[in-house]
């Protein structure tokens, strides 16, 4: 006979699969349910009477944080403005545009690097879409400090882009 915690975990898993079946693949809700399934299989997850609610809530939080981190580094969807528009960084396949992008990265790294030796690693994590926790573990500094450095990176990027427009 299976233990109650395994039964509760797989009952929640089955309910999340039923929820997921209601949405189209690729939709926000579908992705949240997909991530909740991954969370349900985690051995460190506490099993209590709020398991299903906690799985769905945590999944939504994780995905929204990842999405918020990516919006600063992803190319925009079709129809949105892009940092590669003419007059800013030009064509991203053009060597000059790549040079300008490298200059941006260097300028931001220098500006933020003055405040912390971890700034460049935090910027790499931001660009690659790492979560706050992943970056904190990789650098060995607190999540609050990572948040401060990410904010400083965004400010430095905005200043650099403004200097290019002037």
Backbone bond lengths (Angstrom), bond angles and torsions (degrees), N, CA, C in turn:
res aa  C-N    CA-C-N  psi(-1)  N-CA   C-N-CA  omega(-1)  CA-C   N-CA-C  phi
1 X - - - 1.452 - - 1.530 108.94 -
2 X 1.325 116.32 136.74 1.466 121.82 -178.64 1.520 110.58 -74.58
3 X 1.318 114.98 151.69 1.464 119.12 179.51 1.532 109.44 -72.09
4 X 1.335 117.37 155.74 1.467 120.77 -179.59 1.528 113.00 -59.46
5 X 1.340 116.66 -32.97 1.464 117.89 -178.82 1.527 111.35 -69.14
6 X 1.331 117.09 -37.04 1.468 120.20 177.68 1.522 109.70 -67.80
7 X 1.326 116.41 -41.86 1.461 119.87 178.27 1.522 110.99 -61.68
8 X 1.311 117.66 -43.52 1.467 121.55 179.63 1.524 110.74 -64.71
9 X 1.322 116.33 -40.75 1.466 120.84 179.89 1.535 110.81 -62.42
10 X 1.330 116.98 -46.49 1.450 119.91 -178.06 1.522 113.23 -76.64
11 X 1.321 117.01 -25.07 1.465 119.99 172.17 1.525 109.21 -65.93
12 X 1.332 116.21 -45.03 1.469 120.51 177.13 1.525 109.87 -63.25
13 X 1.331 117.08 -40.00 1.471 121.69 179.08 1.529 110.32 -59.90
14 X 1.320 116.32 -45.34 1.459 120.68 179.76 1.528 111.37 -64.40
15 X 1.308 117.14 -40.18 1.475 120.14 179.07 1.522 111.27 -66.71
16 X 1.330 117.01 -37.90 1.466 119.71 177.87 1.528 110.33 -67.66
17 X 1.335 117.11 -37.29 1.467 119.61 175.91 1.524 111.01 -61.90
18 X 1.329 116.69 -38.20 1.466 120.36 177.37 1.526 110.56 -65.87
19 X 1.316 116.80 -39.56 1.467 120.87 177.01 1.517 109.82 -64.39
20 X 1.325 115.90 -44.25 1.463 121.05 -178.31 1.526 111.63 -62.29
21 X 1.311 117.11 -34.66 1.466 121.37 -178.56 1.530 112.22 -64.81
22 X 1.316 117.82 -19.69 1.469 121.86 -179.50 1.523 112.90 -77.03
23 X 1.343 117.51 -15.97 1.467 121.10 -173.66 1.521 111.25 -114.43
24 X 1.314 114.42 155.56 1.461 119.73 178.58 1.527 110.26 -77.72
25 X 1.338 116.18 139.95 1.465 119.00 177.27 1.529 110.88 -56.69
26 X 1.315 115.11 136.92 1.455 121.11 -178.99 1.514 113.85 95.97
27 X 1.332 117.39 -16.63 1.461 119.75 179.08 1.534 109.34 -74.11
28 X 1.307 115.49 161.47 1.465 120.61 -178.55 1.528 111.23 -59.56
29 X 1.320 117.23 -45.59 1.469 120.95 -179.10 1.529 111.61 -65.34
30 X 1.319 116.78 -38.47 1.455 120.90 178.03 1.525 109.79 -61.81
31 X 1.337 116.54 -45.90 1.465 121.35 -179.75 1.530 110.88 -64.10
32 X 1.331 117.15 -37.56 1.462 120.39 177.80 1.534 110.11 -64.03
33 X 1.317 116.53 -43.77 1.467 119.90 178.63 1.531 110.09 -65.11
34 X 1.328 117.15 -39.63 1.467 121.56 178.46 1.538 110.38 -59.72
35 X 1.320 116.08 -45.00 1.467 119.76 179.35 1.529 110.81 -68.34
36 X 1.318 117.34 -35.50 1.468 121.01 177.87 1.533 110.54 -62.75
37 X 1.327 116.65 -34.23 1.465 119.88 176.30 1.528 110.47 -62.56
38 X 1.324 116.14 -42.91 1.468 120.18 177.29 1.528 110.95 -61.69
39 X 1.328 115.66 -42.74 1.464 119.67 179.77 1.528 111.33 -64.64
40 X 1.329 116.92 -35.29 1.470 120.83 -178.93 1.525 111.31 -63.71
41 X 1.315 117.34 -29.67 1.458 120.76 -178.52 1.524 113.59 -84.01
42 X 1.307 116.99 -7.26 1.457 120.57 179.93 1.525 110.17 -66.59
43 X 1.322 115.78 128.27 1.458 120.57 -179.15 1.519 112.48 -70.31
44 X 1.323 116.76 -20.64 1.462 119.81 -178.83 1.531 112.42 -86.20
45 X 1.311 117.59 -7.10 1.464 122.17 -178.99 1.519 110.04 -66.71
46 X 1.319 116.89 129.86 1.463 122.66 178.11 1.525 108.86 -73.76
47 X 1.319 114.81 132.67 1.464 120.70 178.67 1.520 107.52 -99.28
48 X 1.329 115.59 116.86 1.459 120.84 176.07 1.527 107.68 -145.98
49 X 1.300 116.22 -172.74 1.466 119.02 -176.42 1.528 112.68 -72.74
50 X 1.321 118.02 -11.37 1.460 122.38 179.18 1.532 112.52 -103.43
51 X 1.316 116.94 18.66 1.463 121.44 -174.17 1.522 112.57 -54.80
52 X 1.303 118.22 -51.75 1.465 121.26 -177.31 1.526 111.04 -61.36
53 X 1.306 116.97 -47.62 1.463 120.54 178.97 1.522 111.26 -59.91
54 X 1.335 116.82 -44.05 1.453 120.72 -179.26 1.526 111.98 -65.48
55 X 1.316 117.21 -39.02 1.463 120.64 178.70 1.530 110.85 -62.16
56 X 1.320 116.55 -46.94 1.469 120.50 -179.12 1.530 110.87 -67.04
57 X 1.320 116.92 -41.21 1.461 120.68 179.22 1.527 111.68 -64.90
58 X 1.322 116.48 -46.65 1.463 120.31 -178.69 1.523 111.47 -65.55
59 X 1.308 115.98 -38.45 1.460 120.01 177.82 1.522 111.01 -61.74
60 X 1.318 115.64 -44.85 1.472 120.21 178.86 1.528 110.81 -61.32
61 X 1.322 116.91 -42.74 1.467 121.22 -179.96 1.523 112.12 -64.23
62 X 1.324 116.59 -46.24 1.464 120.46 -178.23 1.525 110.14 -62.07
63 X 1.318 116.55 -47.28 1.470 119.53 -177.93 1.523 111.98 -66.72
64 X 1.326 117.99 -35.92 1.468 118.86 178.79 1.523 111.02 -69.71
65 X 1.325 117.53 -35.45 1.474 120.19 176.69 1.519 111.29 -68.27
66 X 1.319 117.09 -40.84 1.460 119.86 177.72 1.519 110.39 -64.56
67 X 1.318 115.83 -40.08 1.459 120.53 178.96 1.524 110.83 -64.40
68 X 1.332 116.52 -41.58 1.459 120.25 179.26 1.523 110.89 -64.18
69 X 1.326 116.95 -38.12 1.469 119.92 179.09 1.520 110.74 -68.30
70 X 1.326 116.98 -37.94 1.461 120.40 -177.90 1.515 113.80 -72.65
71 X 1.321 118.62 -26.47 1.456 119.33 -174.73 1.525 111.95 -63.52
72 X 1.323 116.86 -18.97 1.454 120.50 178.92 1.523 112.52 -84.76
73 X 1.325 117.34 -15.25 1.449 118.94 -176.10 1.519 114.36 -123.97
74 X 1.318 119.61 -18.46 1.460 121.55 -179.12 1.516 111.72 -75.51
75 X 1.309 114.91 152.28 1.450 119.08 170.66 1.518 107.58 -72.60
76 X 1.326 118.71 142.49 1.459 120.54 -177.97 1.523 112.08 -70.84
77 X 1.322 115.33 160.10 1.450 121.05 177.90 1.526 109.92 -69.69
78 X 1.313 115.09 166.56 1.457 120.24 -179.30 1.523 110.59 -57.87
79 X 1.319 116.70 133.91 1.448 121.67 179.42 1.520 113.62 94.97
80 X 1.332 117.69 -15.20 1.456 120.86 177.89 1.520 109.32 -90.36
81 X 1.334 115.55 160.72 1.456 118.07 177.69 1.516 109.17 -72.04
82 X 1.297 115.59 151.45 1.446 121.46 -176.02 1.514 110.49 -129.24
83 X 1.328 116.48 150.10 1.453 119.59 175.80 1.524 110.06 -70.20
84 X 1.341 117.14 -9.76 1.456 120.88 179.35 1.522 112.38 -97.96
85 X 1.336 116.75 15.44 1.455 119.25 175.74 1.516 109.73 -65.20
86 X 1.315 115.01 156.41 1.460 119.74 177.22 1.518 108.60 -58.31
87 X 1.298 117.50 135.25 1.454 121.27 -179.96 1.512 112.89 97.16
88 X 1.322 117.37 -12.56 1.467 119.09 175.46 1.521 109.22 -113.03
89 X 1.327 117.14 -76.10 1.460 119.07 178.36 1.525 112.35 -121.26
90 X 1.319 118.25 5.49 1.464 120.59 176.90 1.512 112.15 65.31
91 X 1.309 116.76 -149.17 1.458 124.51 -177.65 1.532 109.74 -82.17
92 X 1.370 118.33 125.50 1.468 119.46 -176.51 1.526 113.47 -67.24
93 X 1.317 119.03 -14.95 1.460 120.78 177.43 1.521 111.60 -89.42
94 X 1.308 115.92 -8.33 1.457 122.11 -179.58 1.524 109.62 -79.79
95 X 1.337 118.48 135.11 1.469 120.21 179.12 1.528 113.00 -58.50
96 X 1.322 117.89 -32.50 1.460 120.06 178.34 1.528 110.73 -65.97
97 X 1.334 115.95 -38.93 1.468 119.52 178.51 1.525 110.39 -65.76
98 X 1.327 116.22 -39.81 1.465 119.35 178.02 1.528 110.69 -64.87
99 X 1.326 116.36 -37.58 1.459 120.58 176.78 1.526 110.64 -62.28
100 X 1.337 116.11 -44.89 1.462 120.23 179.03 1.528 111.04 -63.74
101 X 1.335 116.68 -38.78 1.465 119.85 178.05 1.529 110.21 -65.06
102 X 1.327 116.83 -40.17 1.465 120.27 176.87 1.522 110.97 -64.98
103 X 1.328 116.57 -38.24 1.463 120.29 177.11 1.531 110.57 -62.83
104 X 1.327 115.24 -40.69 1.463 119.61 177.31 1.519 109.85 -59.62
105 X 1.335 116.26 -49.12 1.466 120.06 -179.00 1.532 110.89 -60.85
106 X 1.320 117.17 -42.29 1.462 120.56 -179.97 1.533 111.34 -66.02
107 X 1.332 116.32 -43.83 1.460 119.96 -179.59 1.523 111.25 -62.92
108 X 1.321 116.07 -42.45 1.464 120.13 179.02 1.530 109.80 -66.14
109 X 1.332 117.05 -42.87 1.465 120.62 179.89 1.528 111.11 -61.81
110 X 1.328 117.13 -41.11 1.469 120.20 178.94 1.522 110.28 -66.20
111 X 1.333 116.28 -46.38 1.464 120.80 -178.09 1.526 111.49 -60.72
112 X 1.322 116.39 -47.99 1.461 120.63 -176.23 1.526 110.50 -81.21
113 X 1.331 117.23 -28.25 1.457 121.62 -179.37 1.516 113.24 -62.58
114 X 1.315 116.46 -20.60 1.469 119.93 177.84 1.523 111.75 -65.65
115 X 1.323 115.65 -29.08 1.463 118.84 -175.82 1.526 113.31 -91.49
116 X 1.345 117.58 -19.47 1.458 119.22 -177.53 1.520 110.99 -159.85
117 X 1.303 115.11 143.59 1.466 119.36 175.99 1.525 111.15 -74.99
118 X 1.319 117.67 -14.00 1.463 121.94 -179.84 1.529 112.62 -92.12
119 X 1.314 118.27 -1.57 1.462 121.29 -172.08 1.521 112.95 -59.88
120 X 1.314 117.44 -41.25 1.467 119.86 -178.30 1.526 110.22 -65.55
121 X 1.334 117.97 -41.41 1.466 121.12 178.78 1.522 110.76 -66.05
122 X 1.327 117.12 -37.29 1.467 121.15 177.64 1.530 109.45 -65.51
123 X 1.336 116.89 -40.49 1.457 120.55 178.61 1.531 110.70 -64.73
124 X 1.324 117.82 -40.74 1.463 121.02 176.51 1.527 110.39 -60.64
125 X 1.327 116.75 -42.38 1.460 120.68 178.34 1.515 112.24 -64.08
126 X 1.319 116.45 -38.29 1.461 121.00 178.31 1.525 110.18 -65.11
127 X 1.316 116.42 -42.91 1.466 121.14 -178.99 1.522 111.62 -66.73
128 X 1.324 117.27 -39.81 1.466 120.25 -178.28 1.520 113.39 -82.34
129 X 1.336 117.46 -4.59 1.461 120.25 176.08 1.514 114.39 85.80
130 X 1.326 117.15 20.99 1.458 119.55 176.70 1.525 110.09 -65.46
131 X 1.305 115.15 148.92 1.456 119.41 174.75 1.525 108.71 -75.46
132 X 1.296 115.35 167.49 1.464 121.40 178.58 1.523 110.09 -58.42
133 X 1.317 116.66 -45.35 1.466 121.27 -179.33 1.515 113.04 -63.82
134 X 1.330 116.67 -41.18 1.465 120.04 178.92 1.525 110.75 -61.85
135 X 1.328 116.01 -44.62 1.463 119.65 179.30 1.523 110.73 -66.00
136 X 1.322 117.03 -39.87 1.465 120.38 179.51 1.527 110.63 -62.64
137 X 1.330 117.17 -43.53 1.463 120.06 178.45 1.525 111.36 -64.66
138 X 1.331 116.51 -40.31 1.470 120.45 -177.72 1.526 112.01 -67.62
139 X 1.326 117.20 -34.91 1.466 120.56 -177.10 1.518 113.03 -94.90
140 X 1.322 116.53 -21.99 1.453 119.77 -178.77 1.520 113.79 78.53
141 X 1.337 116.88 20.19 1.460 120.02 176.60 1.521 109.11 -117.59
142 X 1.315 116.78 167.78 1.463 120.78 -173.62 1.525 112.36 -71.34
143 X 1.315 114.62 157.11 1.465 120.86 177.87 1.528 111.02 -63.38
144 X 1.322 116.88 -34.58 1.471 120.08 178.70 1.524 110.56 -63.57
145 X 1.320 116.97 -40.46 1.472 120.36 178.89 1.528 110.57 -69.13
146 X 1.327 117.01 -36.45 1.472 120.48 175.91 1.525 109.11 -60.64
147 X 1.330 116.77 -43.53 1.466 121.21 179.15 1.524 110.57 -60.98
148 X 1.320 117.57 -42.82 1.473 120.66 177.84 1.523 111.22 -62.07
149 X 1.320 116.73 -44.12 1.464 120.12 -179.41 1.530 111.44 -66.64
150 X 1.325 116.87 -39.18 1.470 119.37 177.61 1.529 110.61 -63.02
151 X 1.316 116.17 -40.51 1.463 119.98 177.68 1.528 109.97 -62.67
152 X 1.320 117.34 -43.14 1.463 121.43 178.18 1.525 111.45 -63.38
153 X 1.325 117.08 -36.05 1.470 121.49 177.49 1.522 109.87 -64.30
154 X 1.322 116.91 -44.08 1.466 120.30 179.66 1.527 111.29 -63.71
155 X 1.330 116.77 -41.29 1.465 120.53 178.96 1.520 110.32 -64.84
156 X 1.325 117.18 -44.19 1.473 120.88 179.94 1.525 110.91 -63.83
157 X 1.327 117.16 -37.93 1.465 120.91 177.90 1.517 110.46 -64.33
158 X 1.314 116.93 -43.97 1.465 121.46 179.05 1.524 110.88 -62.26
159 X 1.332 116.47 -42.72 1.473 120.06 178.42 1.514 111.29 -62.97
160 X 1.321 117.45 -43.21 1.462 121.06 -178.83 1.531 110.42 -64.11
161 X 1.337 116.77 -44.92 1.465 120.45 179.46 1.529 110.57 -63.58
162 X 1.342 117.56 -37.60 1.457 120.97 178.55 1.525 110.13 -65.58
163 X 1.335 117.25 -36.96 1.478 119.59 179.15 1.520 111.34 -67.40
164 X 1.338 117.65 -28.41 1.466 120.36 178.02 1.524 111.58 -72.54
165 X 1.339 115.88 -31.56 1.476 119.13 -179.42 1.500 111.92 -76.33
166 X 1.318 118.32 -24.22 1.472 121.71 -177.00 1.512 112.57 -77.24
